[in-house]
Amino acid sequence: MKEKPDVIFVFADQMRAQATGYAGDNNAITPNLDKLSSESIIFTNAIAGCPVCSPYRASLITGQYPHTHGIFLNDLYLQHKAVSIADAFNENGYNTGWIGKWHLDGHGRTKFTPPERRQGFKFWKAVECTHDYNHSVYYADTDRKLYWDGYDAIAQAREAARFIKEYDDKKPFALFVSWGPPHDPYDTAPENFKKLFHPEKLILRKNVPESIEDQARQWLSGYYAHIAALDYSMGIILEALKNHKRQENTIVIFTSDHGDMLGSQGHFNKQKPWDESIMVPFLLRYPAMFGKKRKVFSAPFNAPDIMPTLLSLCGIEIPETVEGKDFSKALLGLSPSPQKAAVISCYCPFGQWIRKNGGKEYRGIRTERYTYVRDLSGPWLLYDNKNDPYQLKNLCNNPDYSELQSNLDKLLDEILKETNDEFLPGEEYVKKWGYDVDENLTVPYWLLDD
């Protein structure tokens, strides 16, 4: 029997797909990720189906869609009803670990998460959520508050490197490293990275309105500084893997939970259906199976698909509770992609996307070429991303594209039916799950901490 691979799953918070050197962003300084990309499968259409922190993480952990696992807002508790990805690894002889941001406990952002609320992860150096990157709290085996030394992503990378270097168990391991940056605040990266980016020298995307260019430049300079610091941190982990005795049989994944608009389309932050919000970087290196040669995989790949695909690559049976698709055979070239499109969604507008700020519920699909989105009142957006990569021309309800729109609308209906998604108003989901929210449908997490 082939030895099961070790797994290093690293992901950032709010890092959009476009913001790396290998993706063609001339602003980005990402030499380690660029090198990793040259040895990896590059998923060019990796999607954060519900582009916000907790919903993505719950889909990563369960392989389910938000209307199934119930996490469609931030700061909720993910009940341990489904077989988690840690459960699956544990039951198949793995040691599992989590380092960094968790954001699935719902009992307060700086409160201790006891073992029974960790979805099966054993090794633990984590906290629910903090964006104080230079004074970052975490917990290990007790409820005593600990603090990362300096900028937390670098310290967490060093802890991951220590874990790899000192690991001597015969069991394989699955280690998840969850970084807080480049999520705002954007001005808190280490100074040596901040000085590399000058707002006036940045090249803005063509869909940033002139009226907000100055704000976008200020935020982007800090954003790219965080990303450069993350790239340095990724280098620490990759260096540790060089001497790992099972390096050739180690799966390395780098990705993010969602993107960031940063001025594109006149918007900031996430939850929106445009590419800057929904598309994330996704690199997968697995030398024993795929070699170390760059390969591009363009099929739409969604957050619930991560768990079944990763488990399958590790030779682990996919639990019946999983809803995502297994892409392992498609990656090997043994079958076509198991799905034509990735569904994108906002179940309940909250936070920066509240209704008075223009937020609304939507469901849509992202294919290799097109984006099509409906809100509760009907068709809303249609883009040809091949001919209009900055999504500047909305083709929705244009008579010249009526057949295309009709076909995409039918495909969306098929996916919603397949996934049992009724596409209800946000209040209906809040009522169904019995969540306490404020007048803006936001979980008042600030009341849970001391």
C-alpha positions in Angstrom: 0.0 0.0 0.0 1.3 3.4 -1.0 2.3 5.6 2.0 -0.2 8.4 2.7 1.1 11.9 2.0 1.7 14.6 4.6 -0.4 17.7 4.1 0.5 21.4 4.6 -2.6 23.6 3.9 -1.8 27.3 4.2 -4.3 30.0 3.6 -4.5 33.8 3.9 -7.5 35.9 4.9 -8.9 38.2 2.2 -6.2 37.7 -0.5 -7.6 38.0 -4.0 -6.4 35.8 -6.8 -5.0 38.6 -8.8 -2.5 39.8 -6.2 0.6 37.7 -6.9 3.5 37.9 -9.3 2.7 34.6 -11.0 -0.8 35.9 -11.7 0.6 38.8 -13.5 0.3 41.6 -10.9 3.2 43.9 -11.4 2.6 45.5 -7.9 3.1 42.2 -6.0 6.4 41.0 -4.6 5.9 37.3 -4.1 9.1 35.4 -5.1 8.4 32.4 -2.9 4.8 31.9 -4.2 6.1 32.5 -7.7 8.6 29.7 -7.2 6.0 27.5 -5.7 3.7 28.1 -8.6 6.4 26.9 -11.0 6.2 23.5 -9.2 2.5 23.3 -8.7 -0.9 23.0 -10.3 -2.3 26.5 -10.6 -6.1 26.6 -10.2 -7.0 29.7 -12.3 -10.7 29.6 -11.4 -10.6 28.8 -7.7 -13.7 30.4 -6.1 -14.7 31.3 -2.6 -18.4 30.4 -3.2 -19.6 32.5 -0.2 -16.9 35.1 -0.1 -16.6 35.9 3.6 -14.5 34.4 6.4 -16.6 32.0 8.5 -18.8 30.6 5.7 -15.7 29.7 3.7 -14.0 28.1 6.7 -17.1 26.0 7.5 -17.2 24.8 3.9 -13.5 23.9 4.1 -14.0 21.9 7.3 -17.2 20.1 6.2 -17.2 20.0 2.4 -20.7 21.5 2.6 -22.5 24.6 1.3 -23.5 27.3 3.8 -27.2 26.6 3.7 -26.3 23.0 4.9 -23.7 23.7 7.5 -25.5 26.8 8.7 -22.6 29.3 8.7 -23.7 32.0 6.3 -22.6 34.9 8.7 -19.4 35.6 10.5 -18.9 34.8 14.2 -21.2 31.8 14.4 -20.5 28.4 16.0 -20.1 25.5 13.6 -21.8 22.6 15.2 -20.0 19.3 14.9 -22.7 17.5 13.0 -20.9 16.6 9.8 -17.7 14.5 9.5 -15.0 17.2 9.5 -11.9 17.2 7.5 -9.9 16.6 10.7 -12.2 13.7 11.6 -11.5 12.1 8.3 -7.8 12.5 8.6 -7.8 11.3 12.2 -9.7 8.2 11.4 -7.2 7.3 8.7 -4.1 7.4 10.8 -3.2 11.1 10.6 -2.1 13.6 13.2 -4.0 16.8 12.6 -3.1 20.4 13.6 -4.3 24.0 13.3 -2.2 27.1 13.6 -3.6 30.7 13.5 -7.1 32.1 12.9 -10.1 29.7 13.4 -13.3 31.9 13.2 -15.7 29.0 13.6 -16.3 28.9 17.4 -18.8 31.8 17.9 -18.1 32.2 21.6 -16.1 35.4 21.4 -13.2 36.4 19.1 -10.5 36.2 21.8 -12.0 33.5 24.0 -10.5 30.0 24.5 -11.8 27.3 22.2 -11.8 24.0 24.1 -10.9 20.8 22.4 -14.5 19.6 22.0 -15.2 22.7 19.8 -12.2 22.2 17.5 -13.8 19.9 14.9 -11.3 17.2 15.7 -8.0 19.0 15.3 -5.5 17.8 17.8 -2.4 20.1 17.7 -3.7 23.6 18.4 -2.1 27.0 18.5 -5.0 29.2 17.4 -7.5 31.9 18.3 -11.0 32.5 17.1 -10.2 35.8 15.3 -7.8 38.8 15.7 -6.5 41.4 13.3 -4.1 42.9 15.8 -1.2 41.3 13.9 1.6 42.7 16.0 0.1 41.8 19.4 -1.7 38.6 18.4 -3.2 36.3 21.0 -3.5 32.6 20.7 -4.2 29.5 22.9 -2.6 26.1 23.0 -3.7 23.4 25.4 -5.1 25.6 28.2 -7.1 28.8 28.5 -4.0 30.8 29.3 -3.6 33.6 26.7 -0.3 33.4 24.8 1.0 35.9 22.3 2.9 35.4 19.0 6.3 37.1 18.9 6.1 40.1 16.5 4.1 39.9 13.3 1.8 36.9 13.8 2.0 35.4 10.3 5.8 35.2 10.4 5.7 33.7 13.9 3.0 31.2 12.8 5.1 30.2 9.9 8.1 29.6 12.2 5.8 27.4 14.4 4.8 25.5 11.3 8.4 25.1 10.3 9.3 23.9 13.9 6.4 21.4 13.7 7.8 20.0 10.3 11.4 19.9 11.4 10.7 18.2 14.7 8.1 15.8 13.5 9.2 12.2 14.0 6.0 10.3 14.3 5.5 7.5 11.8 2.0 8.7 11.2 1.4 11.2 8.4 0.3 14.7 9.4 -2.2 17.2 8.1 -1.3 20.7 9.3 -3.5 23.7 8.6 -2.0 27.2 8.8 -4.5 30.1 8.8 -3.1 33.6 8.5 -5.0 36.8 9.3 -3.3 39.2 6.8 -3.7 40.7 4.3 -7.2 41.4 5.8 -7.4 45.0 7.0 -6.1 47.0 8.9 -3.8 47.5 5.9 -1.2 49.7 7.5 0.2 47.2 10.1 2.6 45.1 8.1 6.3 45.1 9.2 8.1 48.3 8.2 10.6 46.6 6.0 7.7 45.4 3.8 5.7 48.6 4.0 8.6 50.6 2.6 8.6 48.6 -0.6 5.2 49.9 -1.7 4.5 53.6 -2.5 0.8 54.5 -3.2 1.6 56.8 -6.1 3.6 54.1 -7.9 0.9 51.4 -7.8 -0.9 50.3 -10.9 -4.6 50.3 -10.3 -7.0 47.8 -11.9 -9.0 49.3 -14.8 -12.3 49.0 -12.9 -11.3 51.3 -10.0 -13.3 54.6 -10.4 -11.2 57.8 -10.6 -13.1 59.3 -7.7 -11.7 56.7 -5.2 -8.2 56.2 -6.7 -6.5 57.9 -3.8 -8.2 55.8 -1.1 -7.6 52.7 -3.2 -3.8 53.5 -3.5 -3.5 54.0 0.2 -5.2 50.7 1.1 -3.4 48.8 -1.7 0.0 49.9 -0.5 -0.6 48.3 2.9 -2.3 45.3 1.3 0.7 44.5 -0.9 3.0 44.9 2.1 1.0 42.3 4.0 1.2 40.0 1.0 4.9 40.5 0.7 5.2 39.5 4.4 3.0 36.4 3.8 5.3 35.5 0.9 8.3 35.7 3.2 6.3 33.6 5.7 5.6 31.0 3.0 9.3 30.9 2.3 9.9 29.9 5.9 7.6 26.9 5.6 8.9 25.8 2.2 12.5 26.0 3.5 11.6 23.7 6.4 10.1 21.2 3.9 13.3 20.9 2.0 14.8 18.7 4.7 11.5 16.9 5.5 12.1 13.2 5.0 8.8 12.9 3.2 9.0 16.1 1.1 8.3 14.3 -2.2 5.2 12.8 -0.6 3.9 16.0 0.9 0.9 17.9 -0.5 1.4 21.7 -0.2 -1.6 23.9 -0.8 -1.6 27.7 -0.7 -4.9 29.6 -1.0 -7.2 32.2 0.6 -10.7 32.3 2.1 -11.9 35.1 -0.2 -10.7 38.2 -2.0 -11.0 42.0 -1.5 -12.5 44.5 -3.8 -10.1 47.3 -2.8 -11.8 49.9 -5.0 -12.7 47.8 -7.9 -16.3 48.5 -9.1 -16.3 51.3 -6.5 -16.4 48.7 -3.7 -14.2 47.7 -0.8 -13.9 44.5 1.2 -15.7 41.2 0.3 -19.1 39.4 0.0 -19.6 40.9 -3.5 -20.0 38.7 -6.6 -17.2 40.3 -8.7 -13.9 38.5 -9.4 -11.8 40.6 -6.9 -14.0 39.3 -4.1 -14.8 35.7 -5.2 -11.6 34.5 -6.9 -8.7 33.3 -4.7 -5.2 32.0 -5.4 -4.9 28.2 -5.2 -1.6 26.3 -5.7 -1.3 22.6 -5.2 2.2 20.9 -5.1 2.4 17.1 -4.8 5.6 15.9 -6.3 5.0 12.1 -5.8 1.8 12.3 -7.9 2.2 15.3 -10.2 5.9 15.9 -10.3 7.3 19.4 -9.9 6.2 20.9 -13.2 3.9 23.9 -13.5 0.4 22.9 -14.7 -2.7 25.1 -15.2 -6.1 23.8 -14.2 -8.9 26.1 -15.4 -12.1 24.3 -14.3 -14.2 26.2 -11.7 -13.3 24.9 -8.3 -15.3 25.9 -5.2 -14.7 25.9 -1.4 -16.8 22.7 -0.7 -14.7 20.9 -3.3 -11.5 21.2 -1.3 -12.2 18.6 1.3 -13.3 15.7 -1.0 -10.5 16.5 -3.5 -7.8 16.6 -0.8 -9.1 13.5 1.0 -9.1 11.6 -2.3 -5.6 12.6 -3.1 -4.6 11.1 0.3 -6.4 7.9 -0.4 -9.2 8.6 2.1 -12.8 7.7 1.5 -15.0 10.8 1.2 -17.6 11.0 4.0 -21.3 10.9 3.0 -21.9 14.3 4.6 -19.7 16.0 2.0 -21.5 17.9 -0.8 -18.5 19.2 -2.8 -17.0 17.4 -5.8 -13.9 15.3 -6.0 -11.6 16.8 -8.6 -8.7 14.3 -8.1 -9.3 12.4 -11.3 -9.7 15.6 -13.3 -6.4 16.8 -11.9 -4.8 13.6 -13.1 -6.3 13.9 -16.5 -8.4 10.8 -16.0 -11.8 12.4 -16.3 -13.4 15.8 -17.2 -14.2 18.3 -14.5 -17.1 17.1 -12.3 -18.9 20.4 -12.6 -19.4 23.1 -15.2 -19.6 26.0 -12.8 -18.9 27.1 -9.3 -21.9 28.6 -7.5 -21.4 32.0 -5.8 -23.7 33.3 -3.1 -24.6 35.8 -0.4 -27.2 34.3 1.8 -27.6 37.2 4.1 -26.0 40.7 3.6 -24.2 41.8 6.8 -21.2 43.8 8.1 -19.9 46.1 5.3 -22.5 44.6 2.9 -25.6 45.6 4.8 -28.6 46.7 2.8 -28.2 50.4 3.4 -24.7 50.1 1.9 -26.1 48.3 -1.2 -25.8 44.8 0.0 -28.3 42.2 -1.1 -28.7 38.4 -1.4 -27.6 36.8 -4.6 -26.9 33.4 -6.2 -24.8 33.1 -9.3 -22.3 30.9 -11.2 -18.7 31.4 -12.3 -17.8 29.3 -15.3 -14.4 29.3 -17.0 -15.6 32.2 -19.1 -18.8 33.8 -17.7 -20.2 35.2 -14.5 -24.0 35.2 -14.1 -25.8 36.4 -11.0 -29.4 36.8 -9.9 -30.6 38.7 -6.9 -34.0 38.1 -5.3 -35.7 40.3 -7.9 -34.2 38.5 -10.9 -31.2 38.6 -13.2 -28.6 41.1 -12.1 -25.1 40.6 -13.6 -23.7 38.9 -16.7 -20.0 39.2 -17.7 -17.9 37.7 -20.5 -14.7 37.4 -18.5 -12.6 36.4 -21.5 -13.4 39.6 -23.5 -14.1 41.8 -20.4 -11.6 40.6 -17.7 -12.3 43.7 -15.5 -16.1 43.2 -15.7 -16.8 46.7 -17.0 -19.7 45.8 -19.2 -22.8 44.2 -17.7 -24.5 42.2 -20.4 -27.5 41.2 -18.3 -30.8 41.6 -20.1 -29.0 42.6 -23.3 -31.1 41.2 -26.2 -27.9 40.2 -28.0 -27.0 37.8 -25.2 -30.5 36.5 -24.4 -29.6 32.9 -25.4 -26.4 32.9 -23.3 -28.3 34.4 -20.3 -31.0 31.8 -20.6 -28.5 28.9 -20.7 -26.6 30.2 -17.7 -29.9 30.8 -15.9 -30.8 27.2 -16.5 -27.4 26.0 -15.3 -27.8 28.0 -12.1 -31.2 26.5 -11.5 -29.7 23.0 -12.0 -27.0 23.7 -9.4 -29.4 25.2 -6.9 -31.7 22.2 -7.3 -28.8 19.8 -6.9 -27.5 21.5 -3.8 -31.0 21.9 -2.3 -30.6 25.7 -2.2 -34.0 27.4 -2.0 -32.5 31.0 -2.4 -34.5 32.6 0.3 -34.3 36.1 1.9 -31.6 36.4 4.5 -34.1 36.8 7.4 -35.5 33.3 6.5 -32.1 31.7 7.1 -31.5 33.6 10.3 -35.0 32.5 11.5 -34.4 28.8 10.4 -31.2 28.6 12.4 -32.3 30.7 15.3 -29.4 33.1 15.3 -29.3 36.3 17.3 -28.5 39.3 15.1 -28.8 43.0 15.3 -30.9 45.3 13.1 -28.3 44.9 10.3 -28.5 41.1 10.3 -25.0 41.1 11.9 -23.9 38.8 14.8 -22.9 41.3 17.5 -19.6 39.5 18.2 -18.2 42.5 20.2 -20.6 41.6 23.0 -19.1 38.2 23.4 -15.6 39.2 24.4 -14.5 40.5 27.8 
